[in-house]
């Protein structure tokens, strides 16, 4: 094979790398340290890279290295989502800056481009941590420089880089204790390794297959035993489609069948139990797949066990639908007369009808729909900023995984000043906005609102997507969890009790105000029970209950 990479090969390798990552994104998502349903590293990295796929595929056969690198850089930069996506986009940007000036790339030039990519990515992160995607990328670049000096083939060169990246990935738990405690490697690093694997496939001639919408073409899947295509997923009470077969060790009687059905109905719905000749097929939607398996084991051995996260499948659809809606909205905003120019405007990221209304009441000009499991892209935030006709636009990311994306959008903003207030939760954003002083300068308000972020403690109550041991707590799939800014506050099988425990854990004798925002999956009646219990245990504090309507998270709570 050729001992260099030309433009056609680079194009094929990039597309194959994206396809490889896309195929493993769900698995990568599950590597999130916190076993929460917004572990979306794989999705963010895939969508970031996919933002460049359509443009690169549209380039003709005679496209130059410069053309391909330009599309790779700008496509990923504007489409970046989440911290992992921003870092991925910066890796692409750094690589493209060096590679784009060449007509062909030999091993030394590839190594140089990889080194520049790593430098660019480290520069984009305010406080880089080792044991992350950055560490894996740096190790790959170091190995590339080392191997570029050896008399080896290009294939050996790439395989040597991949092997060292994989070796480094396996060491990430030793670099970040939280990874070791959770029993996972770094998810971003794993995503990068999968991308590298695809790149090698592309170098060896594999052509990535994409559908008309630009997504990698999916391989045909085996037919499901129960057709769930018509199930409504926008309001999923039980998130896991759980299927298995029981090989009964003794006669499976009608009483056994009734007992099994009664148990499964107590933990889920959409139940199907079919028994024949000692073989029992089971299908159930539940938040506790493990409990269903444990019950099945009391009758015999299990086989053909399968669990699908229906919320994740729904969230994927929501992201794609939101992308299309935003694209249409962006076009409409370009034609929209934003009215007379003002000195200051506001943009915030939030999801949930109640929270969106609250932000609008606080004079936010543009609310970008997004947050957990739906991280907006750099382009989304940039479009929101430019839609506000103001000299200065304050931006509230309201999620630790969106702050870097917002910063990247601010850097791309050319016709006005964008100031990022690094709020990590929607509750911090609300507190910061309330502290805004109309009489103060932009600089003074930046300081005032940033300082306000530290005055509020927050809790988020959701469910666990896998078993783990974290911060000394045993967590099982389907358990409810109360999460603070840096620790697990509470874990339990009762949503009400877990929420109460988590919120009260944050409160102390100095607490004056507790605000509880209940989500789309919680009734007002159930939320009021939680609020009443919290108020009873914190009699000196004022407790306010507000409809947030947020997805995925049952409750948000702020303690001040």
RONU-870338 format. One line per field, with one value per residue (C-alpha): chain; x, y, z. Coordinates in Angstrom, 3 decimals. Layout:
chain (A  ...)
X (X  ...)
Y (Y  ...)
Z (Z  ...)
***
This chain:
chain (A  A  A  A  A  A  A  A  A  A  A  A  A  A  A  A  A  A  A  A  A  A  A  A  A  A  A  A  A  A  A  A  A  A  A  A  A  A  A  A  A  A  A  A  A  A  A  A  A  A  A  A  A  A  A  A  A  A  A  A  A  A  A  A  A  A  A  A  A  A  A  A  A  A  A  A  A  A  A  A  A  A  A  A  A  A  A  A  A  A  A  A  A  A  A  A  A  A  A  A  A  A  A  A  A  A  A  A  A  A  A  A  A  A  A  A  A  A  A  A  A  A  A  A  A  A  A  A  A  A  A  A  A  A  A  A  A  A  A  A  A  A  A  A  A  A  A  A  A  A  A  A  A  A  A  A  A  A  A  A  A  A  A  A  A  A  A  A  A  A  A  A  A  A  A  A  A  A  A  A  A  A  A  A  A  A  A  A  A  A  A  A  A  A  A  A  A  A  A  A  A  A  A  A  A  A  A  A  A  A  A  A  A  A  A  A  A  A  A  A  A  A  A  A  A  A  A  A  A  A  A  A  A  A  A  A  A  A  A  A  A  A  A  A  A  A  A  A  A  A  A  A  A  A  A  A  A  A  A  A  A  A  A  A  A  A  A  A  A  A  A  A  A  A  A  A  A  A  A  A  A  A  A  A  A  A  A  A  A  A  A  A  A  A  A  A  A  A  A  A  A  A  A  A  A  A  A  A  A  A  A  A  A  A  A  A  A  A  A  A  A  A  A  A  A  A  A  A  A  A  A  A  A  A  A  A  A  A  A  A  A  A  A  A  A  A  A  A  A  A  A  A  A  A  A  A  A  A  A  A  A  A  A  A  A  A  A  A  A  A  A  A  A  A  A  A  A  A  A  A  A  A  A  A  A  A  A  A  A  A  A  A  A  A  A  A  A  A  A  A  A  A  A  A  A  A  A  A  A  A  A  A  A  A  A  A  A  A  A  A  A  A  A  A  A  A  A  A  A  A  A  A  A  A  A  A  A  A  A  A  A  A  A  A  A  A  A  A  A  A  A  A  A  A  A  A  A  A  A  A  A  A  A  A  A  A  A  A  A  A  A  A  A  A  A  A  A  A  A  A  A  A  A  A  A  A  A  A  A  A  A  A  A  A  A  A  A  A  A  A  A  A  A  A  A  A  A  A  A  A  A  A  A  A  A  A  A  A  A  A  A  A  A  A  A  A  A  A  A  A  A  A  A  A  A  A  A  A  A  A  A  A  A  A  A  A  A  A  A  A  A  A  A  A  A  A  A  A  A  A)
X (0.000  0.988  3.303  1.365  -2.188  -3.757  -6.995  -9.195  -7.716  -8.172  -11.810  -12.419  -10.598  -12.520  -15.891  -14.964  -13.856  -17.203  -19.071  -17.049  -17.757  -21.433  -21.774  -20.465  -22.008  -24.633  -21.976  -19.745  -22.673  -22.918  -19.340  -20.423  -19.069  -22.450  -24.883  -27.441  -29.512  -27.591  -24.338  -24.165  -20.442  -20.799  -23.798  -22.081  -18.897  -20.855  -23.102  -20.087  -18.297  -21.497  -21.876  -18.912  -19.916  -22.549  -20.251  -17.286  -19.382  -20.660  -17.115  -16.287  -13.772  -11.126  -11.435  -8.123  -6.635  -7.326  -11.014  -11.489  -9.640  -11.612  -14.936  -13.680  -12.590  -15.562  -18.173  -17.085  -16.455  -20.006  -21.603  -19.742  -21.880  -20.856  -17.335  -16.324  -17.677  -15.843  -12.565  -13.178  -13.801  -10.581  -8.641  -10.050  -9.312  -5.696  -5.099  -6.711  -4.612  -1.402  -2.734  -4.678  -1.504  -0.228  -1.179  -0.133  0.688  3.573  4.093  6.093  3.459  0.656  2.559  3.061  -0.651  -1.590  0.724  -0.840  -4.300  -3.458  -1.993  -5.159  -7.420  -5.465  -5.586  -9.390  -9.787  -9.374  -8.224  -7.159  -7.345  -5.289  -7.153  -9.484  -9.796  -6.971  -4.613  -5.481  -5.060  -1.707  -0.460  -1.472  0.420  3.544  3.492  2.943  6.080  8.063  6.902  7.370  11.129  11.023  11.264  7.736  4.744  1.885  -0.410  2.072  2.329  -1.439  -1.772  1.048  -0.710  -4.002  -2.356  -0.704  -3.957  -5.793  -3.054  -3.304  -7.105  -6.869  -4.739  -7.220  -8.863  -5.449  -5.257  -8.764  -9.901  -13.564  -13.191  -11.667  -14.423  -17.091  -15.312  -15.086  -12.470  -12.849  -15.780  -14.277  -11.038  -13.006  -14.783  -11.472  -10.159  -13.253  -12.690  -9.077  -10.242  -12.471  -9.659  -7.525  -10.412  -10.677  -6.977  -7.290  -10.002  -13.266  -15.944  -18.342  -22.009  -24.301  -28.041  -29.687  -29.953  -26.204  -26.214  -24.232  -26.420  -27.511  -27.064  -30.310  -31.314  -32.862  -36.663  -37.961  -40.180  -42.588  -43.413  -42.953  -42.806  -46.099  -45.339  -45.454  -42.066  -42.492  -43.752  -41.997  -42.827  -40.795  -37.592  -36.175  -37.600  -36.575  -36.783  -35.582  -36.376  -36.716  -35.584  -37.827  -36.109  -39.439  -43.009  -44.073  -47.676  -50.544  -50.016  -46.356  -47.403  -49.913  -47.309  -44.710  -47.169  -48.308  -44.714  -43.790  -46.922  -45.824  -42.551  -43.601  -46.068  -46.409  -46.196  -46.108  -45.525  -45.811  -45.180  -44.902  -43.226  -41.030  -39.939  -41.202  -40.770  -40.960  -41.259  -41.765  -41.115  -39.618  -37.196  -35.735  -34.507  -32.387  -35.429  -37.174  -34.127  -33.874  -37.528  -37.025  -34.085  -36.378  -37.994  -34.887  -31.956  -32.200  -31.172  -31.603  -31.543  -31.933  -32.378  -33.009  -33.053  -36.202  -35.534  -32.191  -33.854  -36.427  -33.776  -31.930  -35.126  -35.693  -32.189  -32.647  -36.094  -34.747  -31.928  -34.388  -36.574  -33.586  -32.393  -35.798  -35.821  -32.337  -33.482  -36.572  -34.477  -32.255  -35.311  -36.848  -36.653  -35.183  -36.421  -34.403  -30.939  -30.452  -27.414  -27.795  -29.569  -29.810  -29.652  -30.195  -30.282  -33.205  -35.601  -39.127  -42.120  -42.124  -38.431  -38.631  -41.478  -39.461  -36.514  -38.735  -40.248  -36.676  -36.356  -34.316  -34.579  -33.857  -34.150  -32.275  -34.181  -31.685  -29.844  -29.515  -29.421  -30.045  -26.867  -27.209  -24.425  -22.058  -24.110  -27.348  -25.939  -24.254  -27.552  -29.329  -26.727  -26.921  -30.744  -30.633  -30.211  -27.929  -24.382  -23.669  -25.376  -25.058  -25.255  -26.247  -25.277  -26.902  -25.038  -21.410  -21.409  -22.485  -20.136  -17.312  -19.761  -20.994  -17.418  -16.742  -19.858  -18.702  -15.351  -17.126  -19.386  -18.127  -20.713  -21.410  -19.907  -20.970  -20.294  -20.589  -21.796  -20.622  -23.808  -23.746  -27.433  -30.663  -31.035  -27.693  -28.792  -31.990  -30.080  -27.579  -30.313  -32.129  -28.901  -28.513  -28.260  -29.589  -27.547  -24.225  -21.816  -21.302  -18.068  -19.682  -22.654  -20.355  -18.695  -21.978  -23.704  -20.668  -20.326  -24.042  -23.510  -21.750  -24.606  -26.927  -26.631  -28.563  -29.809  -31.049  -33.136  -33.118  -32.705  -29.674  -28.984  -26.506  -25.127  -22.114  -20.366  -19.765  -18.862  -19.400  -22.943  -24.203  -26.360  -28.536  -30.068  -33.389  -32.641  -33.528  -30.581  -30.211  -27.091  -25.308  -22.695  -19.902  -21.412  -24.314  -26.693  -29.147  -29.997  -33.202  -36.058  -38.665  -38.691  -40.401  -38.037  -34.933  -35.958  -36.672  -33.391  -31.328  -32.878  -32.652  -29.029  -28.178  -30.121  -28.728  -29.613  -28.665  -30.949  -33.528  -35.069  -35.660  -37.181  -38.312  -38.934  -40.841  -40.441  -42.645  -42.897  -44.110  -47.680  -48.331  -49.880  -46.760  -44.520  -46.540  -45.950  -42.200  -42.417  -44.515  -42.059  -39.068  -40.810  -41.640  -37.963  -36.744  -39.261  -37.104  -36.819  -39.361  -40.173  -41.562  -42.875  -42.648  -43.527  -40.376  -41.545  -37.984  -37.445  -35.277  -34.897  -37.840  -36.829  -34.415  -34.004  -32.112  -31.092  -30.105)
Y (0.000  3.643  5.113  8.361  9.660  11.646  13.670  10.776  8.520  11.153  11.588  7.832  7.489  10.315  8.940  5.415  6.772  8.516  5.353  3.294  5.699  5.938  2.156  2.141  5.355  3.666  1.530  4.591  6.442  3.720  4.432  7.632  7.791  8.733  5.987  8.588  8.686  11.692  9.806  11.005  11.189  8.805  10.674  14.052  12.893  11.196  14.193  16.521  14.490  13.886  17.639  17.525  14.326  15.796  18.570  16.254  13.713  16.486  17.291  15.948  13.230  15.839  17.652  18.818  18.112  21.752  21.412  18.306  19.734  22.975  21.121  18.837  21.791  24.124  21.349  19.877  23.312  24.496  21.139  20.481  19.286  18.710  18.771  15.645  17.132  20.417  18.579  16.384  19.459  21.056  17.885  18.030  21.744  21.326  18.373  20.166  23.296  21.352  18.734  21.252  22.888  19.639  17.733  14.392  13.292  11.041  9.582  12.565  15.024  12.979  12.903  16.663  17.204  14.953  16.872  20.150  18.651  17.747  21.196  22.813  20.600  21.175  24.900  24.789  23.234  25.637  23.009  19.875  16.609  13.534  10.266  11.721  11.870  14.419  11.857  9.257  11.799  12.929  9.342  8.670  11.766  10.853  7.345  8.739  10.891  7.925  5.552  8.156  7.729  3.949  2.032  0.592  0.589  3.065  0.280  -0.684  3.000  3.320  0.027  0.986  4.264  2.462  -0.148  2.524  4.537  1.414  0.709  4.273  4.065  1.020  3.091  5.979  4.511  4.722  8.422  9.387  7.672  8.293  6.140  3.349  3.504  3.400  0.536  2.234  3.671  7.236  7.400  10.146  8.207  5.121  7.158  8.341  4.764  3.672  6.580  5.461  1.918  3.226  5.365  2.246  0.487  3.474  3.405  -0.270  0.635  0.235  2.623  3.880  3.509  6.437  6.801  9.708  11.698  11.423  8.892  5.647  2.955  0.525  -3.192  -5.201  -6.213  -9.490  -9.385  -8.662  -11.203  -8.446  -5.623  -2.349  -0.018  1.627  2.206  5.833  6.829  10.527  9.825  6.626  5.493  2.285  2.766  -0.699  -3.144  -6.402  -9.807  -13.284  -16.975  -19.227  -22.837  -24.233  -26.769  -28.276  -28.140  -24.525  -24.581  -22.165  -20.977  -20.299  -18.308  -16.276  -15.630  -14.494  -12.206  -10.677  -9.897  -8.430  -6.262  -4.869  -3.579  -2.726  -2.894  -4.056  -7.576  -10.708  -14.186  -17.221  -20.717  -23.926  -27.251  -25.874  -22.860  -19.468  -16.331  -13.075  -9.463  -6.533  -2.803  -1.962  0.298  -2.777  -5.356  -7.016  -7.763  -9.351  -11.552  -12.511  -13.582  -15.596  -17.426  -18.838  -21.002  -22.113  -21.000  -17.893  -17.453  -14.870  -12.024  -8.609  -5.106  -1.982  1.520  2.972  6.413  6.503  5.502  8.234  10.810  10.025  10.780  13.946  15.211  14.647  16.253  19.188  19.616  19.882  22.303  24.443  24.563  25.881  28.292  29.559  30.354  32.131  34.177  35.391  36.936  38.179  41.846  41.719  45.205  48.174  47.434  47.387  47.411  43.985  40.745  37.263  33.691  30.606  26.849  25.020  22.132  21.874  24.133  25.437  26.288  27.959  30.167  31.077  32.185  34.259  35.911  36.819  38.720  36.124  36.957  33.503  30.104  27.325  24.100  21.605  20.271  16.712  14.210  17.073  19.160  22.016  22.478  25.410  26.459  26.390  28.686  30.959  31.330  32.220  34.867  36.461  36.452  38.882  42.458  43.687  45.002  42.451  39.099  37.184  33.419  30.915  27.333  25.840  22.551  21.643  19.766  22.859  25.518  24.671  24.664  28.120  29.397  28.091  29.849  33.111  32.833  32.476  35.474  38.398  41.182  41.508  40.684  37.378  36.890  33.372  33.088  29.515  28.234  24.457  23.985  25.736  26.701  28.499  30.319  31.497  32.726  34.581  36.288  37.406  39.070  41.098  44.837  47.089  50.023  48.128  47.868  44.721  44.007  44.541  42.334  39.624  39.568  39.849  37.022  34.745  35.175  34.436  30.955  29.941  31.017  28.164  24.438  22.157  18.575  16.597  13.442  10.879  7.114  4.831  3.160  0.567  -1.080  0.544  1.416  5.155  7.447  4.546  3.886  0.729  1.653  -0.784  -0.344  1.456  2.888  6.522  8.828  12.281  13.929  16.989  19.027  16.600  13.616  11.203  12.527  9.643  6.312  4.315  2.399  4.996  8.207  10.192  9.069  9.522  13.043  14.047  12.610  14.283  17.727  17.600  16.473  19.858  21.908  23.043  25.442  28.438  27.478  30.182  29.066  25.706  25.662  22.369  22.108  18.976  17.398  16.156  12.645  13.751  14.692  17.859  15.744  13.596  16.654  18.353  15.356  15.785  19.536  19.036  16.471  18.720  21.667  19.579  18.623  22.200  24.302  27.454  27.514  28.632  25.834  26.671  24.147  25.079  23.197  22.803  20.234  19.039  15.647  12.824  14.444  14.021  16.927  19.842  21.539  24.659  25.347  28.883)
Z (0.000  -0.415  2.192  2.282  2.684  -0.133  -0.003  -1.125  1.563  4.277  3.291  3.395  6.737  8.410  7.305  8.400  11.778  12.277  11.296  13.775  16.628  15.713  15.941  19.534  20.862  23.051  24.725  25.209  26.794  29.432  30.589  32.310  35.883  37.337  36.235  35.141  31.933  30.606  30.087  26.502  25.670  22.741  21.370  21.725  20.014  17.227  16.556  16.620  13.960  12.000  11.595  9.209  7.380  5.073  3.862  3.380  1.505  -0.762  -1.906  -5.352  -6.113  -6.900  -3.560  -2.183  1.227  2.073  1.146  3.265  6.258  6.070  6.153  8.936  11.056  10.635  10.582  13.909  15.414  14.768  15.517  18.773  21.696  25.290  26.671  24.772  21.546  22.016  22.683  19.631  17.497  18.733  17.927  14.390  14.158  15.238  12.914  9.975  10.455  9.763  7.345  5.271  3.992  2.454  -0.697  0.773  4.301  5.239  8.706  9.999  8.806  10.360  13.650  13.490  12.791  15.721  18.051  16.956  17.484  21.081  21.784  20.399  22.542  25.765  25.113  24.909  28.369  31.275  33.780  31.861  33.793  33.058  32.715  30.087  26.295  26.376  27.900  25.259  22.460  23.839  24.145  20.532  19.347  21.332  19.868  16.370  16.687  17.990  15.234  12.487  12.925  12.456  9.192  9.206  6.885  7.185  8.408  11.137  12.001  12.514  14.371  16.715  17.524  18.184  20.409  22.570  22.744  23.952  26.489  27.789  27.931  30.212  32.605  32.899  36.042  37.760  36.868  37.962  41.194  40.378  37.251  39.307  41.898  39.194  37.426  34.014  31.679  30.460  28.050  25.870  25.591  24.577  21.917  20.510  20.378  18.436  16.037  15.552  14.781  12.011  10.631  10.166  8.436  6.111  5.377  4.438  1.936  3.847  2.619  5.294  4.354  5.132  4.585  2.789  6.012  6.498  9.334  9.090  7.572  10.274  9.914  9.834  13.326  14.412  14.633  18.116  19.805  20.798  18.408  20.265  17.264  18.129  21.786  22.860  24.265  24.973  28.504  29.541  33.048  32.809  30.881  30.147  27.637  29.323  27.647  28.635  28.414  31.483  31.076  33.837  36.107  37.182  35.943  35.339  36.559  36.006  39.576  38.785  35.738  37.751  40.454  37.899  36.142  39.431  40.410  37.037  37.013  40.382  38.867  35.303  32.433  28.783  30.145  27.999  29.515  27.245  28.690  26.660  27.428  30.199  28.157  29.387  27.258  29.186  28.044  30.438  30.595  33.984  35.820  37.543  34.980  37.659  39.787  36.794  36.160  39.850  39.882  36.705  38.285  40.979  38.258  36.388  34.259  32.062  28.446  25.640  28.165  26.545  27.960  25.818  27.264  25.685  27.130  25.324  22.049  22.587  23.462  20.211  18.291  20.310  19.509  15.778  15.801  17.808  15.295  12.438  14.384  15.316  11.720  10.665  13.593  12.718  9.189  10.488  12.912  10.114  8.458  11.690  12.616  16.107  16.882  18.125  19.417  23.176  25.418  27.046  26.174  27.679  26.362  28.539  28.008  29.613  29.017  30.382  29.821  33.387  33.435  30.024  31.322  34.415  32.299  30.044  33.108  34.088  30.783  28.933  25.236  23.883  25.582  23.818  24.396  25.775  28.777  30.023  27.137  24.703  24.664  22.142  19.612  19.254  16.231  18.269  20.940  18.395  16.496  19.737  20.580  17.139  17.259  20.185  18.953  21.725  22.110  24.850  25.331  28.609  28.133  30.845  29.791  32.934  32.584  33.225  29.923  27.955  29.365  26.938  24.022  25.031  25.294  21.785  20.487  22.113  20.327  16.986  17.653  15.578  15.615  19.340  22.708  24.258  27.971  29.385  32.980  33.767  35.426  35.843  36.654  35.661  39.311  39.336  36.198  37.849  40.906  38.720  36.701  39.839  41.017  37.785  38.479  35.705  36.992  36.986  34.065  31.971  33.827  37.223  36.362  35.079  38.489  40.400  38.541  38.568  42.329  42.745  41.320  44.516  46.789  45.831  46.517  44.212  44.047  41.055  41.411  38.602  38.097  37.660  34.323  35.609  38.734  40.357  43.624  43.902  46.794  49.160  47.974  46.268  43.281  41.322  37.902  38.259  41.713  42.309  42.991  44.468  43.050  44.407  42.598  43.434  45.234  45.542  48.195  48.371  46.761  47.166  45.614  46.612  44.560  47.313  50.085  47.926  46.933  50.522  51.790  49.058  49.519  53.299  53.067  51.524  54.032  57.391  60.227  58.069  55.166  54.481  51.188  49.492  46.015  44.502  40.749  39.772  36.357  33.549  35.010  38.459  39.402  41.373  44.124  44.539  44.376  47.109  49.389  48.935  49.558  52.721  54.104  53.378  55.046  58.115  58.522  57.870  59.793  59.778  55.973  53.411  50.948  47.523  44.985  41.290  38.093  36.020  33.505  32.920  31.269  32.690  36.129  38.478  40.706  40.779  44.154  45.180  48.771  49.774)
***
